Amino acid sequence: MPGVATILIIDDEAVGLQIRKWVLEAAGYRVLTAEDGRTGLRIFGGEAVDAVVLDYNMPEMNGGEVALAMRRVKPQIPIMLLSAYLNMPDEVIRLVDRFLPKGGGPRPLLRRLAELVAPYPEPAETV
């Protein structure tokens, strides 16, 4: 869909994943979801994605491992890391474009995401 940014959300918590999906869709984004890092990487490699919202604490692959794999494939795609942990390792923070603590509600998420996704220009008005 031209003019609509596609966001990939990766989170192993189904409720949080669904809520973020609804919030982002209500804000006008096209949203893809994955419940684990491996599925997220498969989607990331096969879809045109404009940004990623990534949970840190997940089984099998944590957010740092997923972000590192994403940077190797498509380093230009912005990644926002979400976590309830406030003291993230520096090497993980360096892999992502934004860090957002969980629990802040939809406004900080939408604001930080808007900073990452280049605005799509409105059609020029003809006079």
KETIDREN-357276 format. One line per 10 residues: number of its first residue (from 1); their letters; for each residue x, y, z of N, C-alpha, C. Coordinates in Angstrom, 2 decimals, always signed. Layout:
BEGIN
NUM	a	X:Y:Z:X:Y:Z:X:Y:Z | ...
This chain:
BEGIN
1	mpgvatilii	+0.85:-1.18:+0.00:+0.00:+0.00:+0.00:+0.89:+1.23:+0.00 | +0.86:+2.01:-1.07:+1.69:+3.20:-1.12:+1.27:+4.20:-0.06 | +2.26:+4.85:+0.54:+1.98:+5.87:+1.54:+1.75:+5.35:+2.94 | +1.82:+4.04:+3.13:+1.59:+3.44:+4.44:+2.86:+2.71:+4.85 | +3.40:+3.07:+6.00:+4.60:+2.39:+6.50:+4.23:+1.02:+7.04 | +5.08:+0.05:+6.77:+4.88:-1.31:+7.26:+5.79:-1.54:+8.46 | +5.20:-1.93:+9.57:+5.92:-2.14:+10.82:+5.83:-3.62:+11.18 | +6.97:-4.21:+11.52:+7.03:-5.58:+12.01:+7.17:-5.53:+13.52 | +6.24:-6.17:+14.23:+6.31:-6.26:+15.69:+6.67:-7.70:+16.04 | +7.69:-7.86:+16.89:+8.10:-9.19:+17.34:+8.04:-9.20:+18.86
11	ddeavglqir	+7.19:-10.06:+19.41:+7.01:-10.16:+20.86:+6.40:-11.51:+21.17 | +6.96:-12.20:+22.17:+6.44:-13.52:+22.53:+5.20:-13.44:+23.41 | +4.85:-12.28:+23.92:+3.64:-12.11:+24.73:+2.47:-11.77:+23.81 | +1.56:-12.72:+23.64:+0.47:-12.57:+22.67:-0.40:-11.34:+22.94 | -0.70:-11.06:+24.19:-1.57:-9.93:+24.51:-0.88:-8.62:+24.13 | +0.37:-8.45:+24.54:+1.11:-7.23:+24.20:+1.27:-7.07:+22.70 | +1.51:-8.16:+22.01:+1.65:-8.14:+20.56:+0.35:-7.66:+19.91 | -0.77:-8.20:+20.36:-2.06:-7.82:+19.77:-2.41:-6.36:+20.08 | -2.15:-5.92:+21.29:-2.45:-4.52:+21.65:-1.63:-3.57:+20.80 | -0.33:-3.83:+20.68:+0.52:-2.96:+19.85:+0.06:-2.97:+18.40
21	kwvleaagyr	-0.34:-4.13:+17.92:-0.85:-4.22:+16.54:-2.07:-3.32:+16.37 | -3.01:-3.39:+17.30:-4.22:-2.55:+17.20:-3.86:-1.06:+17.26 | -2.96:-0.71:+18.17:-2.57:+0.71:+18.32:-1.94:+1.22:+17.03 | -1.03:+0.44:+16.47:-0.34:+0.89:+15.25:-1.27:+0.90:+14.05 | -2.14:-0.08:+13.95:-3.11:-0.07:+12.85:-4.06:+1.12:+12.97 | -4.49:+1.44:+14.17:-5.37:+2.60:+14.38:-4.66:+3.90:+14.01 | -3.33:+3.91:+14.13:-2.55:+5.09:+13.75:-2.24:+5.12:+12.26 | -2.68:+4.10:+11.52:-2.53:+4.10:+10.08:-1.39:+3.27:+9.52 | -0.70:+2.52:+10.36:+0.38:+1.67:+9.88:-0.15:+0.32:+9.40 | +0.57:-0.27:+8.47:+0.36:-1.68:+8.11:+1.24:-2.47:+9.06
31	vltaedgrtg	+0.70:-3.50:+9.70:+1.42:-4.19:+10.76:+1.54:-5.69:+10.45 | +2.77:-6.18:+10.58:+3.06:-7.60:+10.51:+3.49:-8.02:+11.91 | +3.17:-9.25:+12.31:+3.53:-9.69:+13.66:+4.22:-11.04:+13.64 | +5.05:-11.25:+14.68:+5.71:-12.53:+14.89:+5.81:-12.76:+16.39 | +5.61:-14.00:+16.81:+5.64:-14.35:+18.23:+6.98:-14.87:+18.70 | +7.97:-14.88:+17.82:+9.32:-15.27:+18.23:+10.33:-14.71:+17.23 | +11.59:-14.74:+17.64:+12.64:-14.15:+16.83:+12.83:-14.82:+15.48 | +12.78:-16.14:+15.45:+12.99:-16.86:+14.18:+11.90:-16.53:+13.16 | +10.66:-16.50:+13.61:+9.56:-16.13:+12.71:+9.72:-14.69:+12.27 | +10.09:-13.82:+13.20:+10.31:-12.42:+12.87:+11.39:-12.23:+11.82
41	lrifggeavd	+12.49:-12.97:+11.95:+13.57:-12.88:+10.96:+13.12:-13.38:+9.59 | +12.29:-14.41:+9.57:+11.78:-14.93:+8.30:+10.90:-13.86:+7.61 | +10.04:-13.22:+8.37:+9.19:-12.15:+7.82:+10.06:-10.98:+7.38 | +11.00:-10.60:+8.22:+11.89:-9.48:+7.94:+12.65:-9.69:+6.62 | +13.09:-10.90:+6.38:+13.84:-11.20:+5.16:+12.98:-11.26:+3.91 | +11.69:-11.53:+4.08:+10.83:-11.72:+2.92:+9.85:-10.61:+2.62 | +9.75:-9.63:+3.50:+8.77:-8.55:+3.32:+9.48:-7.20:+3.28 | +8.85:-6.25:+2.62:+9.32:-4.87:+2.66:+8.83:-4.25:+3.97 | +9.74:-4.04:+4.89:+9.42:-3.53:+6.22:+10.09:-2.17:+6.38 | +9.35:-1.21:+6.94:+9.90:+0.14:+7.14:+10.52:+0.32:+8.51
51	avvldynmpe	+10.10:-0.47:+9.50:+10.66:-0.40:+10.85:+10.25:-1.65:+11.61 | +11.00:-1.90:+12.70:+10.74:-3.07:+13.55:+10.56:-2.60:+14.99 | +9.54:-3.15:+15.65:+9.34:-2.97:+17.09:+9.61:-4.34:+17.70 | +10.64:-4.42:+18.52:+11.19:-5.70:+18.95:+11.25:-5.80:+20.47 | +10.67:-6.87:+21.01:+10.77:-7.15:+22.44:+12.17:-7.69:+22.73 | +12.67:-7.44:+23.92:+14.00:-7.94:+24.28:+13.94:-9.35:+24.87 | +13.12:-9.55:+25.87:+13.12:-10.81:+26.60:+12.20:-11.83:+25.93 | +12.80:-12.69:+25.11:+12.05:-13.74:+24.42:+12.84:-15.04:+24.52 | +12.14:-16.18:+24.50:+12.85:-17.47:+24.53:+13.57:-17.73:+23.20 | +14.52:-18.61:+23.23:+15.33:-19.02:+22.08:+16.26:-17.93:+21.58
61	mnggevalam	+15.73:-16.81:+21.14:+16.54:-15.68:+20.67:+16.05:-14.43:+21.38 | +16.93:-13.72:+22.08:+16.50:-12.47:+22.70:+16.54:-11.35:+21.66 | +16.04:-10.20:+22.02:+15.97:-9.08:+21.10:+17.32:-8.63:+20.57 | +18.35:-8.76:+21.39:+19.69:-8.40:+20.93:+20.17:-9.31:+19.81 | +19.92:-10.60:+19.95:+20.30:-11.56:+18.92:+19.51:-11.33:+17.63 | +18.23:-11.03:+17.77:+17.39:-10.76:+16.60:+17.86:-9.48:+15.91 | +18.12:-8.43:+16.69:+18.58:-7.16:+16.11:+19.90:-7.34:+15.36 | +20.81:-8.10:+15.93:+22.10:-8.35:+15.28:+21.89:-9.06:+13.94 | +21.05:-10.06:+13.90:+20.76:-10.77:+12.65:+20.10:-9.84:+11.63 | +19.22:-8.97:+12.09:+18.56:-8.01:+11.18:+19.56:-7.03:+10.60
71	rrvkpqipim	+20.48:-6.55:+11.41:+21.49:-5.59:+10.95:+22.37:-6.21:+9.86 | +22.58:-7.51:+9.93:+23.40:-8.19:+8.92:+22.68:-8.29:+7.58 | +21.35:-8.34:+7.62:+20.55:-8.52:+6.40:+20.14:-7.19:+5.79 | +19.56:-6.31:+6.61:+19.05:-5.02:+6.15:+19.43:-3.95:+7.18 | +20.68:-3.49:+7.15:+21.15:-2.57:+8.20:+20.45:-1.21:+8.21 | +19.81:-0.85:+7.13:+19.17:+0.46:+7.04:+17.79:+0.52:+7.70 | +17.21:-0.62:+8.04:+15.86:-0.64:+8.61:+15.94:-0.28:+10.10 | +15.21:+0.74:+10.54:+15.24:+1.14:+11.95:+14.58:+0.11:+12.86 | +15.19:-0.05:+14.04:+14.70:-1.01:+15.03:+14.46:-0.29:+16.35 | +13.28:-0.47:+16.92:+12.97:+0.02:+18.26:+12.88:-1.19:+19.19
81	llsaylnmpd	+13.64:-1.15:+20.26:+13.66:-2.24:+21.23:+12.78:-1.87:+22.41 | +11.89:-2.79:+22.79:+11.03:-2.62:+23.96:+11.49:-3.58:+25.05 | +11.49:-3.11:+26.27:+11.84:-4.01:+27.36:+11.37:-3.47:+28.70 | +11.07:-4.40:+29.59:+10.79:-4.02:+30.97:+12.09:-3.81:+31.73 | +13.20:-4.30:+31.18:+14.52:-4.08:+31.78:+15.00:-2.69:+31.43 | +15.36:-1.91:+32.44:+15.80:-0.54:+32.19:+17.30:-0.45:+31.91 | +18.07:-1.40:+32.41:+19.52:-1.39:+32.22:+19.91:-2.41:+31.16 | +19.76:-2.02:+29.92:+20.11:-2.91:+28.81:+21.62:-2.87:+28.60 | +22.21:-3.99:+28.18:+23.64:-4.00:+27.86:+23.96:-3.01:+26.73 | +25.09:-2.32:+26.85:+25.48:-1.33:+25.84:+25.55:-1.91:+24.44
91	evirlvdrfl	+26.03:-3.15:+24.33:+26.16:-3.76:+23.00:+24.79:-3.97:+22.35 | +23.75:-4.14:+23.15:+22.40:-4.27:+22.61:+21.87:-2.89:+22.22 | +22.06:-1.91:+23.05:+21.59:-0.55:+22.76:+22.23:-0.02:+21.48 | +23.48:-0.36:+21.24:+24.17:+0.10:+20.02:+23.58:-0.52:+18.76 | +22.91:-1.64:+18.89:+22.32:-2.31:+17.72:+21.01:-1.69:+17.26 | +20.35:-0.94:+18.14:+19.01:-0.43:+17.83:+19.02:+1.09:+17.69 | +17.96:+1.59:+17.07:+17.84:+3.03:+16.86:+17.13:+3.73:+18.01 | +16.24:+3.03:+18.68:+15.52:+3.59:+19.83:+15.29:+2.48:+20.85 | +15.29:+2.89:+22.11:+14.94:+1.99:+23.20:+13.75:+2.59:+23.91 | +12.75:+1.78:+24.21:+11.56:+2.25:+24.90:+11.20:+1.27:+26.00
101	pkgggprpll	+11.15:+1.75:+27.26:+10.71:+0.86:+28.34:+9.24:+0.49:+28.14 | +8.91:-0.75:+28.45:+7.52:-1.19:+28.35:+6.69:-0.53:+29.45 | +5.40:-0.40:+29.19:+4.48:+0.09:+30.20:+4.16:+1.56:+30.12 | +4.66:+2.25:+29.11:+4.43:+3.69:+29.01:+3.19:+4.08:+28.26 | +2.42:+3.12:+27.76:+1.22:+3.43:+27.02:+1.51:+3.67:+25.55 | +0.47:+3.96:+24.77:+0.64:+4.06:+23.32:+1.33:+5.34:+22.84 | +1.19:+6.43:+23.54:+1.76:+7.70:+23.05:+3.28:+7.65:+22.86 | +4.05:+7.20:+23.86:+5.50:+7.13:+23.63:+5.87:+6.18:+22.48 | +5.15:+5.09:+22.36:+5.41:+4.15:+21.27:+5.18:+4.83:+19.92 | +4.06:+5.49:+19.78:+3.75:+6.17:+18.51:+4.71:+7.31:+18.22
111	rrlaelvapy	+5.08:+8.05:+19.25:+6.00:+9.17:+19.06:+7.38:+8.67:+18.62 | +7.90:+7.67:+19.31:+9.22:+7.12:+18.95:+9.20:+6.47:+17.58 | +8.13:+5.79:+17.26:+8.02:+5.15:+15.96:+7.98:+6.20:+14.84 | +7.25:+7.27:+15.06:+7.19:+8.35:+14.07:+8.57:+8.96:+13.83 | +9.42:+8.99:+14.86:+10.78:+9.48:+14.70:+11.60:+8.57:+13.80 | +11.28:+7.29:+13.79:+12.04:+6.32:+13.01:+11.60:+6.19:+11.57 | +10.31:+6.33:+11.35:+9.76:+6.10:+10.02:+9.69:+7.43:+9.29 | +10.39:+7.51:+8.20:+10.38:+8.74:+7.42:+8.94:+9.07:+7.03 | +8.56:+10.32:+7.21:+7.17:+10.66:+6.86:+6.92:+10.48:+5.37 | +5.78:+9.94:+5.06:+5.39:+9.79:+3.68:+4.76:+11.10:+3.22
121	pepaetv	+5.24:+11.66:+2.11:+4.73:+12.96:+1.68:+3.26:+12.91:+1.27 | +2.58:+13.96:+1.63:+1.19:+14.11:+1.19:+1.19:+14.45:-0.29 | +0.17:+14.03:-1.01:+0.11:+14.41:-2.43:+0.07:+15.92:-2.59 | +0.78:+16.42:-3.56:+0.81:+17.86:-3.82:-0.55:+18.32:-4.32 | -0.98:+19.45:-3.80:-2.25:+20.02:-4.24:-2.02:+20.78:-5.54 | -2.94:+20.63:-6.45:-2.84:+21.40:-7.68:-3.72:+22.63:-7.55 | -3.17:+23.73:-7.97:-3.91:+24.98:-7.83:-4.53:+25.38:-9.13
